[in-house]
Amino acid sequence: MLGISELAVILLVIVAVLAVKRLPDLARSSGKAARILKSEAKAMKEQSRQGEVGQDRPDQAVYYVTEPLPEQRSRPADGQQGPGGRAA
């Protein structure tokens, strides 16, 4: 009967034989990923040198969403209910 170590060796051999067909694809895709990562890091570094986003390229506008201050919010008229069902 085979022990755990023998089964592990057999499994590793089977995986190695089956993986030989896919190794070139794996190497190619990892190379592409490394190139993309390198180019993105370079672009981010150049962008940080030029300043904030939107200053160097007007087509990349940055929008900020803000809520009005509590004193700027419209208040319900007399007799109407405000937020939470309370009368104003």
Backbone torsions as a table, in degrees:
resi	resn	phi	psi	omega
1	MET	NA	145.5	-178.1
2	LEU	-86.1	140.9	177.2
3	GLY	-90.7	-179.0	-178.2
4	ILE	-65.4	-40.0	-178.0
5	SER	-65.7	-40.0	178.4
6	GLU	-66.2	-40.9	177.7
7	LEU	-63.6	-37.5	178.5
8	ALA	-64.8	-41.6	178.7
9	VAL	-65.1	-43.6	178.7
10	ILE	-62.6	-42.7	178.5
11	LEU	-62.8	-42.7	177.8
12	LEU	-62.2	-40.0	178.5
13	VAL	-65.0	-42.2	179.3
14	ILE	-64.3	-44.1	179.4
15	VAL	-63.7	-41.6	179.8
16	ALA	-63.7	-40.7	-179.8
17	VAL	-66.4	-43.3	-179.8
18	LEU	-72.6	-30.5	-176.7
19	ALA	-78.8	-17.7	-179.1
20	VAL	-59.3	-35.7	-179.3
21	LYS	-68.6	-29.5	-174.8
22	ARG	-98.6	-5.7	-178.0
23	LEU	-60.9	-44.0	178.5
24	PRO	-60.8	-40.6	177.6
25	ASP	-64.6	-40.8	179.1
26	LEU	-63.3	-43.6	179.3
27	ALA	-65.7	-40.5	-179.8
28	ARG	-64.3	-45.6	-178.5
29	SER	-68.9	-35.5	177.4
30	SER	-69.7	-33.2	175.4
31	GLY	-65.7	-41.9	177.1
32	LYS	-61.8	-44.6	-179.5
33	ALA	-62.5	-39.5	179.4
34	ALA	-66.2	-40.6	178.3
35	ARG	-64.9	-42.3	179.0
36	ILE	-63.3	-45.3	179.2
37	LEU	-60.7	-42.3	179.7
38	LYS	-64.6	-44.1	-179.5
39	SER	-67.4	-37.7	178.1
40	GLU	-67.1	-39.6	177.9
41	ALA	-64.1	-40.0	178.4
42	LYS	-65.1	-42.2	179.3
43	ALA	-64.3	-41.2	178.8
44	MET	-64.7	-38.6	179.3
45	LYS	-65.2	-43.2	178.1
46	GLU	-64.5	-39.5	-179.5
47	GLN	-65.8	-38.1	179.6
48	SER	-69.9	-29.5	176.0
49	ARG	-68.9	-35.2	-175.8
50	GLN	-80.5	-15.7	179.6
51	GLY	118.2	-159.6	-176.9
52	GLU	-71.4	161.1	176.5
53	VAL	-66.4	136.6	177.7
54	GLY	101.2	-23.6	179.1
55	GLN	-78.9	-40.3	-177.7
56	ASP	-85.9	-22.0	-179.8
57	ARG	-134.4	106.1	-177.3
58	PRO	-67.3	-17.7	179.0
59	ASP	-76.3	-8.3	177.3
60	GLN	-109.0	71.3	-178.6
61	ALA	-73.9	146.6	177.9
62	VAL	-110.6	125.9	-179.3
63	TYR	-114.1	137.9	177.1
64	TYR	-114.6	133.4	178.5
65	VAL	-100.8	123.0	179.8
66	THR	-125.7	152.8	176.1
67	GLU	-97.4	149.2	177.5
68	PRO	-67.5	152.3	177.2
69	LEU	-65.8	156.3	-178.0
70	PRO	-55.6	-37.2	-179.6
71	GLU	-75.0	-14.2	179.0
72	GLN	-92.9	-12.2	-179.2
73	ARG	-71.3	147.2	178.8
74	SER	-73.0	138.9	-178.9
75	ARG	-102.0	144.7	178.8
76	PRO	-66.9	148.5	179.3
77	ALA	-68.2	164.9	-179.3
78	ASP	-57.5	134.8	177.5
79	GLY	91.1	-17.5	178.6
80	GLN	-90.2	156.7	-178.9
81	GLN	-90.1	139.3	177.6
82	GLY	-92.4	-164.6	179.3
83	PRO	-61.8	139.9	178.8
84	GLY	83.1	7.0	176.3
85	GLY	79.9	13.8	179.8
86	ARG	-94.0	146.2	176.4
87	ALA	-76.6	145.6	-177.4
88	ALA	-75.6	NA	NA
